[in-house]
Structures are given as C-alpha cells and as structure tokens.
Amino acid sequence: YMAYNADLVLSLLTQKERESIRFDRAKKNIHVYSLYTANSVELERSNVSMRKILDKKKYPIDADIAVYGDKIRLASLGKEVVGVVIENKALANSLKSILKLCWDSTKSKRGTDK
C-alpha cells in the first residue's frame, strides 16, 4: 500500500525512472494499491497497480509513504527530499492496516477506482 503526491513524484523522477520502477514491479509480480493526490494528472491503472485519486485540498499529501513486507518507506517530497526506511513487522502491519482501511473506505475523487 502507498500514499503519495503524484505531482511531486513526477517532478522528481524521469519518465525512464518511472518506467523502470513499473517494469521491476511487474516482473516481480508486486501488486500495489496507491492513494494519491494530483493537480495536473490522473494516473492510469496497470496490471499490478490499482490507484485512487484523492481530493488534494481535503487530503493533502506531501510525502511518499509505502509499506512492503516488514518495511515502511517514508520520504518527504519537494525542495528537500528526506527519507527513511523502518524495518519493523509490528509497525509495518499497523500502517498497512491503516492504509488498507483508507483504501477500502475511499472512493476515487473522480468516481473511478483506478
């Protein structure tokens, strides 16, 4: 599960870097459920990625938050990028439950669950 600001991610990563990440996830059959905000773009769904766009004004996200396995990745996005990875099963399971709750109870801002 992930939550992020798509505009900030798109400004930090090149198209080639984003394609490489998507290719690696698909190759490893890693499925991702993403909640994201954006001003200028609605991201497409892929074979391994489900996405829901959130109302940016109501739910501002200025970070990249991800849970995978027993790890949590937190990164601030913007002028200064700062990140940390926390490896702790209890914290990862708890944050995953919170993000899953958000996913399950959220309809995409534009009415489609992508």
C-alpha positions in Angstrom: 0.0 0.0 0.0 1.2 3.5 -0.8 0.1 7.1 -0.5 1.8 10.0 -2.3 1.6 13.3 -4.2 1.8 12.4 -7.9 2.7 15.9 -9.0 5.8 15.9 -6.7 6.8 12.3 -7.7 6.5 13.2 -11.4 8.7 16.3 -10.8 11.4 14.2 -9.1 11.6 11.1 -11.3 12.2 11.0 -15.0 9.9 9.0 -17.3 12.7 6.4 -17.7 13.0 6.0 -13.9 9.2 5.6 -13.5 9.1 3.1 -16.3 11.9 1.1 -14.7 10.1 1.0 -11.4 6.9 -0.2 -13.1 8.8 -2.8 -15.1 10.5 -4.1 -12.0 7.2 -4.4 -10.1 5.5 -6.2 -13.0 8.5 -8.5 -13.4 8.3 -9.4 -9.7 4.5 -9.5 -9.8 4.3 -6.9 -7.0 0.8 -5.6 -6.7 0.4 -2.0 -5.4 -2.6 -0.2 -4.0 -2.0 3.5 -4.2 -3.8 6.5 -2.8 -2.6 9.7 -4.4 -3.2 13.4 -4.9 -2.6 15.4 -8.0 -3.3 18.7 -9.6 -2.5 18.0 -13.2 -2.6 14.3 -13.8 -4.8 11.2 -13.3 -2.6 8.1 -13.3 -3.6 5.1 -15.3 -4.2 1.7 -13.7 -1.7 -1.1 -14.7 -1.7 -4.9 -14.4 -0.1 -4.7 -11.0 -1.2 -1.3 -9.8 -4.6 -0.1 -8.5 -4.9 3.7 -7.9 -7.4 6.0 -6.3 -7.0 9.8 -6.7 -7.9 11.8 -3.6 -9.1 15.3 -3.2 -5.9 17.2 -2.7 -7.4 20.1 -0.8 -9.2 17.8 1.6 -6.4 15.2 2.0 -3.0 16.9 1.3 -0.1 14.6 1.0 3.4 16.0 0.6 5.3 12.8 1.1 5.8 9.3 -0.3 4.6 6.6 2.1 4.8 2.9 1.3 4.5 -0.4 3.2 6.1 -3.5 1.8 6.8 -6.7 3.7 8.0 -5.7 7.1 9.3 -2.3 5.9 7.9 1.2 5.9 9.3 3.8 3.5 8.7 7.5 4.3 10.1 10.3 2.1 9.3 14.0 2.1 8.9 15.4 -1.4 9.7 18.8 -2.6 12.7 21.1 -2.5 14.5 18.9 0.1 14.0 15.2 -0.2 14.4 13.3 3.1 13.7 9.7 3.6 13.8 6.8 6.0 13.1 3.1 5.9 11.9 1.5 9.1 12.1 -2.3 9.3 9.7 -3.4 12.0 6.9 -6.0 11.4 4.5 -4.6 14.0 4.8 -1.0 12.7 4.6 -2.2 9.0 1.5 -4.3 9.7 -0.2 -1.5 11.6 0.5 1.1 8.9 -0.6 -1.3 6.2 -3.9 -1.8 8.1 -4.4 1.9 8.3 -3.7 2.4 4.6 -5.9 -0.6 3.7 -8.7 0.9 5.8 -8.3 4.2 3.9 -8.3 2.3 0.6 -11.4 0.2 1.4 -13.4 3.3 2.6 -12.3 5.7 -0.1 -14.0 6.3 -3.5 -11.8 8.0 -6.0 -12.3 11.7 -6.3 -13.3 11.3 -9.9 -15.6 8.5 -9.2 -13.5 5.7 -10.6 -11.3 3.3 -8.7 -8.2 3.2 -10.7 
